[in-house]
Amino acid sequence: MATKSAISDLAFLGGPPYFSEPLHVGQPNLVEPDQFRTRINEILDRRWFTNDGTCVQEFEQRIAQYLGVAHCVAICNGTVALEILIRALGLTGEVIVPSFTFVATAHALQWQGITPVFCDIDPSTHNLNPDQIPSLITSRTSAILGVHVWGRPCDVDALGRLGEQHGLDVLFDAAHAFGCSQGGQMIGSNGRAEVFSFHATKFVNAIEGGAITTNDAQLADQLRLMRNFGFSGYDQVESVGTNGKMNEFSAAMGLTCLDSLQTLLEVNHRNDKLYRGFLSDIPGVSLIDYPATERHNRQYIVLEIDADTVGLSRDQLQKLLTAENVLARRYFYPGCHRMEPYRSLYPDAGRSLRVTEALADRVLLLPTGTCIGHDQIESVGEILSFCIDHALEIRRLL
Ligand SMILES: Cc1ncc(COP(=O)(O)O)c(C=O)c1O
């Protein structure tokens, strides 16, 4: 069935929305709700809801095993995990970080009184450009914080070398990268430590959740103390800490997702392939590539829109899709450096972030995951195609 035959059929121009229910980016995946219910009942029976419970311990063990890393410390969410790691490493002064990331990466630093120094990215990977880093290093720099954006690995070797040369810690925000590999090794062992998010929108979700993974036993002990107010025993407090504990219900959801990991991977890979098929002939719309030799979760369908070729801007396309109930999203628009407090604190940051600024105006994410299938993906492709075929007429009416 043709999705739209005349531009007056477009919902933005008065027609009915193609989809009666919204298609979301990041709708939570839950393949086996009954397994989750069983775990919840077991937790209720045990009456042990938090504080290093059975589910949290199992979640940590299974993550460490899957990633091939010695230690996994589960945390209540990825942002607090970043904050705890930053404190545990004793970072101070300035930390080099991309602006093209979710704002939590920058906030975690600023929250600890550390200045995020925004570094531009490589347009082909959307990750930190190592060549840009040396000129940003000052006597106050204490670390480089890379982000594996879309689960595509940072150039961990180059960042590691820079860290060694300049005496800086290197750590990673791996919020997008659970189930992805780098050089054949699962992401989780790079740098001093890596931080995952298990937020409801993520590939594996724990409703809200995070984890820090590391091969450094001493650091792992320190992280465990810090996430539990600094307690080493019932009455003994060793140092300042916070409440970063993951609760049992979150871990139960995380475990249930881990049980379905293979299905989640297959669904995401199927959707990615379908989108590539349906979008391949649309000029000006490109779907980002993933390294063919690495394992990847395909959690994000990331388009780059070339407005000159398409004849419509990314924002105009987003509006047209949203009206059809395809809730496509701009990530990480407008870039951390253009958000408060960074925009006011570092008003000149954008001057050296040309790639970041250009990309923040091009990227559009489409829905994927278990809530969307072949026919819906085909229809999203048809709507996009239709809009672009009629770009000139549409632009006159917008
Ligand atoms: C790149 C990145 N870093 C950090 C976070 C923060 O994680 P959380 O939402 O679990 O606090 C997120 C996601 O939400 C993210 O996408």
Ligand as a Chemical Component Dictionary entry (heavy atoms), coordinates in Angstrom:
data_LIG
# 
_chem_comp.id                   LIG 
_chem_comp.type                 NON-POLYMER 
_chem_comp.pdbx_formal_charge   0 
_chem_comp.three_letter_code    LIG 
# 
loop_
_chem_comp_atom.comp_id 
_chem_comp_atom.atom_id 
_chem_comp_atom.alt_atom_id 
_chem_comp_atom.type_symbol 
_chem_comp_atom.charge 
_chem_comp_atom.model_Cartn_x 
_chem_comp_atom.model_Cartn_y 
_chem_comp_atom.model_Cartn_z 
_chem_comp_atom.pdbx_ordinal 
LIG C1 C1 C 0 26.638 8.932 25.938 1  
LIG C2 C2 C 0 25.878 8.868 27.239 2  
LIG N1 N1 N 0 26.528 9.100 28.379 3  
LIG C3 C3 C 0 25.907 9.037 29.570 4  
LIG C4 C4 C 0 24.563 8.747 29.657 5  
LIG C5 C5 C 0 23.916 8.755 30.981 6  
LIG O1 O1 O 0 23.406 7.523 31.361 7  
LIG P1 P1 P 0 22.154 7.415 32.334 8  
LIG O2 O2 O 0 20.946 7.873 31.604 9  
LIG O3 O3 O 0 22.106 5.960 32.669 10 
LIG O4 O4 O 0 22.433 8.255 33.532 11 
LIG C6 C6 C 0 23.850 8.484 28.472 12 
LIG C7 C7 C 0 22.437 8.143 28.424 13 
LIG O5 O5 O 0 21.509 8.333 28.912 14 
LIG C8 C8 C 0 24.515 8.568 27.229 15 
LIG O6 O6 O 0 23.863 8.373 26.073 16 
# 
loop_
_chem_comp_bond.comp_id 
_chem_comp_bond.atom_id_1 
_chem_comp_bond.atom_id_2 
_chem_comp_bond.value_order 
_chem_comp_bond.pdbx_ordinal 
LIG C1 C2 SING 1  
LIG C2 N1 SING 2  
LIG C2 C8 DOUB 3  
LIG N1 C3 DOUB 4  
LIG C3 C4 SING 5  
LIG C4 C5 SING 6  
LIG C4 C6 DOUB 7  
LIG C5 O1 SING 8  
LIG O1 P1 SING 9  
LIG P1 O2 DOUB 10 
LIG P1 O3 SING 11 
LIG P1 O4 SING 12 
LIG C6 C7 SING 13 
LIG C6 C8 SING 14 
LIG C7 O5 DOUB 15 
LIG C8 O6 SING 16 
# 
